[in-house]
Amino acid sequence: MQVNQILMEAMQVAKSQHKHTAIQIAQYNNLEVEHLSRVDFGRVLSDSLQQPQKSTDSLIIQNSQYVSRDYISLDQLTAEALDSSGKYKVLTEMLNRRLGLMSIAVSGQER
């Protein structure tokens, strides 16, 4: 698997992690929701690199478990949202730099 493909897959997982965490934050204060879904996104990324034919959503379901809301704080969820957002930004920057270097290599020009 090429580095660009790995970066794109990692970006997809980080985006899904942020979306999942945002949903958990939205559900946190809903008294009807007693359990929140917790996902091992490190495992999701590992599985997605080994099984590229599987969708990220199906890997999230496969690697999730429900935990009582009592064991999760809103601060923890907020920190996770910030963490996944930061990961996505770093991965985007890495991909942009790689593409910039490839562009320079192809054109033979210096910046």
CNS distance restraints for C-alpha pairs under 8 A (distance, minus, plus):
assign (resid   1 and name CA) (resid   5 and name CA) 6.52 0.50 0.50
assign (resid   1 and name CA) (resid   6 and name CA) 6.93 0.50 0.50
assign (resid   2 and name CA) (resid   6 and name CA) 6.40 0.50 0.50
assign (resid   3 and name CA) (resid   7 and name CA) 6.17 0.50 0.50
assign (resid   4 and name CA) (resid   8 and name CA) 6.13 0.50 0.50
assign (resid   4 and name CA) (resid  95 and name CA) 6.86 0.50 0.50
assign (resid   5 and name CA) (resid   9 and name CA) 6.11 0.50 0.50
assign (resid   6 and name CA) (resid  10 and name CA) 6.08 0.50 0.50
assign (resid   6 and name CA) (resid  49 and name CA) 7.18 0.50 0.50
assign (resid   7 and name CA) (resid  11 and name CA) 6.07 0.50 0.50
assign (resid   7 and name CA) (resid  91 and name CA) 6.43 0.50 0.50
assign (resid   7 and name CA) (resid  94 and name CA) 7.96 0.50 0.50
assign (resid   7 and name CA) (resid  95 and name CA) 6.68 0.50 0.50
assign (resid   8 and name CA) (resid  12 and name CA) 6.24 0.50 0.50
assign (resid   9 and name CA) (resid  13 and name CA) 6.31 0.50 0.50
assign (resid   9 and name CA) (resid  45 and name CA) 7.42 0.50 0.50
assign (resid   9 and name CA) (resid  48 and name CA) 7.33 0.50 0.50
assign (resid   9 and name CA) (resid  49 and name CA) 7.27 0.50 0.50
assign (resid  10 and name CA) (resid  14 and name CA) 6.12 0.50 0.50
assign (resid  10 and name CA) (resid  45 and name CA) 6.42 0.50 0.50
assign (resid  10 and name CA) (resid  91 and name CA) 7.45 0.50 0.50
assign (resid  11 and name CA) (resid  15 and name CA) 6.06 0.50 0.50
assign (resid  11 and name CA) (resid  87 and name CA) 7.92 0.50 0.50
assign (resid  11 and name CA) (resid  88 and name CA) 5.63 0.50 0.50
assign (resid  11 and name CA) (resid  91 and name CA) 6.22 0.50 0.50
assign (resid  11 and name CA) (resid  92 and name CA) 7.28 0.50 0.50
assign (resid  12 and name CA) (resid  16 and name CA) 6.17 0.50 0.50
assign (resid  12 and name CA) (resid  56 and name CA) 7.72 0.50 0.50
assign (resid  13 and name CA) (resid  17 and name CA) 6.02 0.50 0.50
assign (resid  13 and name CA) (resid  41 and name CA) 7.24 0.50 0.50
assign (resid  13 and name CA) (resid  44 and name CA) 7.28 0.50 0.50
assign (resid  13 and name CA) (resid  45 and name CA) 6.22 0.50 0.50
assign (resid  13 and name CA) (resid  56 and name CA) 6.87 0.50 0.50
assign (resid  14 and name CA) (resid  18 and name CA) 6.21 0.50 0.50
assign (resid  14 and name CA) (resid  84 and name CA) 5.51 0.50 0.50
assign (resid  14 and name CA) (resid  85 and name CA) 7.25 0.50 0.50
assign (resid  14 and name CA) (resid  87 and name CA) 6.49 0.50 0.50
assign (resid  14 and name CA) (resid  88 and name CA) 5.59 0.50 0.50
assign (resid  15 and name CA) (resid  19 and name CA) 6.27 0.50 0.50
assign (resid  15 and name CA) (resid  84 and name CA) 7.29 0.50 0.50
assign (resid  15 and name CA) (resid  85 and name CA) 7.59 0.50 0.50
assign (resid  15 and name CA) (resid  88 and name CA) 6.67 0.50 0.50
assign (resid  16 and name CA) (resid  20 and name CA) 6.00 0.50 0.50
assign (resid  16 and name CA) (resid  56 and name CA) 7.66 0.50 0.50
assign (resid  16 and name CA) (resid  57 and name CA) 7.94 0.50 0.50
assign (resid  17 and name CA) (resid  21 and name CA) 6.06 0.50 0.50
assign (resid  17 and name CA) (resid  41 and name CA) 6.89 0.50 0.50
assign (resid  17 and name CA) (resid  81 and name CA) 7.79 0.50 0.50
assign (resid  17 and name CA) (resid  84 and name CA) 6.27 0.50 0.50
assign (resid  18 and name CA) (resid  22 and name CA) 6.10 0.50 0.50
assign (resid  18 and name CA) (resid  80 and name CA) 7.86 0.50 0.50
assign (resid  18 and name CA) (resid  81 and name CA) 5.44 0.50 0.50
assign (resid  18 and name CA) (resid  84 and name CA) 5.42 0.50 0.50
assign (resid  18 and name CA) (resid  85 and name CA) 6.39 0.50 0.50
assign (resid  19 and name CA) (resid  23 and name CA) 6.35 0.50 0.50
assign (resid  20 and name CA) (resid  24 and name CA) 6.33 0.50 0.50
assign (resid  21 and name CA) (resid  25 and name CA) 6.17 0.50 0.50
assign (resid  21 and name CA) (resid  77 and name CA) 6.44 0.50 0.50
assign (resid  21 and name CA) (resid  78 and name CA) 7.94 0.50 0.50
assign (resid  21 and name CA) (resid  80 and name CA) 6.93 0.50 0.50
assign (resid  21 and name CA) (resid  81 and name CA) 5.76 0.50 0.50
assign (resid  22 and name CA) (resid  26 and name CA) 6.22 0.50 0.50
assign (resid  22 and name CA) (resid  81 and name CA) 6.79 0.50 0.50
assign (resid  23 and name CA) (resid  27 and name CA) 6.22 0.50 0.50
assign (resid  24 and name CA) (resid  28 and name CA) 5.97 0.50 0.50
assign (resid  24 and name CA) (resid  36 and name CA) 6.54 0.50 0.50
assign (resid  24 and name CA) (resid  37 and name CA) 7.36 0.50 0.50
assign (resid  24 and name CA) (resid  77 and name CA) 7.39 0.50 0.50
assign (resid  25 and name CA) (resid  29 and name CA) 7.84 0.50 0.50
assign (resid  25 and name CA) (resid  74 and name CA) 6.82 0.50 0.50
assign (resid  25 and name CA) (resid  77 and name CA) 6.32 0.50 0.50
assign (resid  25 and name CA) (resid  78 and name CA) 7.33 0.50 0.50
assign (resid  26 and name CA) (resid  30 and name CA) 7.85 0.50 0.50
assign (resid  27 and name CA) (resid  33 and name CA) 6.74 0.50 0.50
assign (resid  27 and name CA) (resid  36 and name CA) 7.96 0.50 0.50
assign (resid  28 and name CA) (resid  33 and name CA) 7.35 0.50 0.50
assign (resid  28 and name CA) (resid  36 and name CA) 7.77 0.50 0.50
assign (resid  28 and name CA) (resid  69 and name CA) 7.38 0.50 0.50
assign (resid  28 and name CA) (resid  74 and name CA) 7.11 0.50 0.50
assign (resid  33 and name CA) (resid  69 and name CA) 7.95 0.50 0.50
assign (resid  34 and name CA) (resid  68 and name CA) 6.00 0.50 0.50
assign (resid  34 and name CA) (resid  69 and name CA) 5.76 0.50 0.50
assign (resid  35 and name CA) (resid  66 and name CA) 5.70 0.50 0.50
assign (resid  35 and name CA) (resid  67 and name CA) 5.16 0.50 0.50
assign (resid  35 and name CA) (resid  68 and name CA) 4.34 0.50 0.50
assign (resid  35 and name CA) (resid  69 and name CA) 5.14 0.50 0.50
assign (resid  36 and name CA) (resid  66 and name CA) 5.38 0.50 0.50
assign (resid  36 and name CA) (resid  67 and name CA) 5.45 0.50 0.50
assign (resid  36 and name CA) (resid  68 and name CA) 6.35 0.50 0.50
assign (resid  36 and name CA) (resid  69 and name CA) 5.95 0.50 0.50
assign (resid  37 and name CA) (resid  64 and name CA) 6.19 0.50 0.50
assign (resid  37 and name CA) (resid  65 and name CA) 5.59 0.50 0.50
assign (resid  37 and name CA) (resid  66 and name CA) 4.47 0.50 0.50
assign (resid  37 and name CA) (resid  67 and name CA) 6.32 0.50 0.50
assign (resid  38 and name CA) (resid  64 and name CA) 5.44 0.50 0.50
assign (resid  38 and name CA) (resid  65 and name CA) 5.40 0.50 0.50
assign (resid  38 and name CA) (resid  66 and name CA) 6.00 0.50 0.50
assign (resid  38 and name CA) (resid  67 and name CA) 6.73 0.50 0.50
assign (resid  39 and name CA) (resid  60 and name CA) 6.52 0.50 0.50
assign (resid  39 and name CA) (resid  63 and name CA) 5.68 0.50 0.50
assign (resid  39 and name CA) (resid  64 and name CA) 4.29 0.50 0.50
assign (resid  39 and name CA) (resid  65 and name CA) 6.53 0.50 0.50
assign (resid  40 and name CA) (resid  44 and name CA) 6.43 0.50 0.50
assign (resid  40 and name CA) (resid  60 and name CA) 7.98 0.50 0.50
assign (resid  40 and name CA) (resid  63 and name CA) 5.96 0.50 0.50
assign (resid  40 and name CA) (resid  64 and name CA) 6.69 0.50 0.50
assign (resid  41 and name CA) (resid  45 and name CA) 6.13 0.50 0.50
assign (resid  41 and name CA) (resid  60 and name CA) 7.47 0.50 0.50
assign (resid  41 and name CA) (resid  63 and name CA) 7.77 0.50 0.50
assign (resid  42 and name CA) (resid  46 and name CA) 6.27 0.50 0.50
assign (resid  43 and name CA) (resid  47 and name CA) 5.98 0.50 0.50
assign (resid  43 and name CA) (resid  63 and name CA) 7.14 0.50 0.50
assign (resid  44 and name CA) (resid  48 and name CA) 5.99 0.50 0.50
assign (resid  44 and name CA) (resid  56 and name CA) 7.38 0.50 0.50
assign (resid  44 and name CA) (resid  59 and name CA) 5.73 0.50 0.50
assign (resid  44 and name CA) (resid  60 and name CA) 6.21 0.50 0.50
assign (resid  44 and name CA) (resid  63 and name CA) 6.66 0.50 0.50
assign (resid  45 and name CA) (resid  49 and name CA) 6.26 0.50 0.50
assign (resid  46 and name CA) (resid  50 and name CA) 6.39 0.50 0.50
assign (resid  47 and name CA) (resid  51 and name CA) 5.74 0.50 0.50
assign (resid  47 and name CA) (resid  59 and name CA) 7.25 0.50 0.50
assign (resid  48 and name CA) (resid  52 and name CA) 5.25 0.50 0.50
assign (resid  48 and name CA) (resid  54 and name CA) 6.82 0.50 0.50
assign (resid  48 and name CA) (resid  55 and name CA) 7.70 0.50 0.50
assign (resid  48 and name CA) (resid  56 and name CA) 6.82 0.50 0.50
assign (resid  48 and name CA) (resid  59 and name CA) 7.28 0.50 0.50
assign (resid  54 and name CA) (resid  58 and name CA) 6.78 0.50 0.50
assign (resid  54 and name CA) (resid  59 and name CA) 7.03 0.50 0.50
assign (resid  55 and name CA) (resid  59 and name CA) 6.46 0.50 0.50
assign (resid  56 and name CA) (resid  60 and name CA) 6.16 0.50 0.50
assign (resid  57 and name CA) (resid  61 and name CA) 6.37 0.50 0.50
assign (resid  58 and name CA) (resid  62 and name CA) 6.15 0.50 0.50
assign (resid  59 and name CA) (resid  63 and name CA) 6.09 0.50 0.50
assign (resid  60 and name CA) (resid  64 and name CA) 6.01 0.50 0.50
assign (resid  67 and name CA) (resid  71 and name CA) 7.08 0.50 0.50
assign (resid  68 and name CA) (resid  72 and name CA) 7.44 0.50 0.50
assign (resid  69 and name CA) (resid  73 and name CA) 7.69 0.50 0.50
assign (resid  72 and name CA) (resid  76 and name CA) 6.72 0.50 0.50
assign (resid  72 and name CA) (resid  77 and name CA) 7.53 0.50 0.50
assign (resid  73 and name CA) (resid  77 and name CA) 6.54 0.50 0.50
assign (resid  74 and name CA) (resid  78 and name CA) 6.14 0.50 0.50
assign (resid  75 and name CA) (resid  79 and name CA) 6.13 0.50 0.50
assign (resid  76 and name CA) (resid  80 and name CA) 6.23 0.50 0.50
assign (resid  77 and name CA) (resid  81 and name CA) 6.24 0.50 0.50
assign (resid  78 and name CA) (resid  82 and name CA) 6.32 0.50 0.50
assign (resid  79 and name CA) (resid  83 and name CA) 6.07 0.50 0.50
assign (resid  80 and name CA) (resid  84 and name CA) 6.16 0.50 0.50
assign (resid  81 and name CA) (resid  85 and name CA) 6.17 0.50 0.50
assign (resid  82 and name CA) (resid  86 and name CA) 6.12 0.50 0.50
assign (resid  83 and name CA) (resid  87 and name CA) 6.23 0.50 0.50
assign (resid  84 and name CA) (resid  88 and name CA) 6.24 0.50 0.50
assign (resid  85 and name CA) (resid  89 and name CA) 6.34 0.50 0.50
assign (resid  86 and name CA) (resid  90 and name CA) 6.24 0.50 0.50
assign (resid  87 and name CA) (resid  91 and name CA) 6.12 0.50 0.50
assign (resid  88 and name CA) (resid  92 and name CA) 6.07 0.50 0.50
assign (resid  89 and name CA) (resid  93 and name CA) 6.21 0.50 0.50
assign (resid  90 and name CA) (resid  94 and name CA) 6.20 0.50 0.50
assign (resid  91 and name CA) (resid  95 and name CA) 6.19 0.50 0.50
assign (resid  92 and name CA) (resid  96 and name CA) 6.11 0.50 0.50
assign (resid  93 and name CA) (resid  97 and name CA) 6.17 0.50 0.50
assign (resid  94 and name CA) (resid  98 and name CA) 6.23 0.50 0.50
assign (resid  95 and name CA) (resid  99 and name CA) 6.14 0.50 0.50
assign (resid  96 and name CA) (resid 100 and name CA) 6.05 0.50 0.50
assign (resid  97 and name CA) (resid 101 and name CA) 6.16 0.50 0.50
assign (resid  98 and name CA) (resid 102 and name CA) 6.19 0.50 0.50
assign (resid  99 and name CA) (resid 103 and name CA) 6.06 0.50 0.50
assign (resid 100 and name CA) (resid 104 and name CA) 6.31 0.50 0.50
assign (resid 101 and name CA) (resid 105 and name CA) 6.16 0.50 0.50
assign (resid 102 and name CA) (resid 106 and name CA) 6.08 0.50 0.50
assign (resid 103 and name CA) (resid 107 and name CA) 6.09 0.50 0.50
assign (resid 104 and name CA) (resid 108 and name CA) 5.62 0.50 0.50
assign (resid 104 and name CA) (resid 109 and name CA) 5.57 0.50 0.50
assign (resid 104 and name CA) (resid 110 and name CA) 6.51 0.50 0.50
assign (resid 104 and name CA) (resid 111 and name CA) 7.69 0.50 0.50
assign (resid 105 and name CA) (resid 109 and name CA) 7.28 0.50 0.50
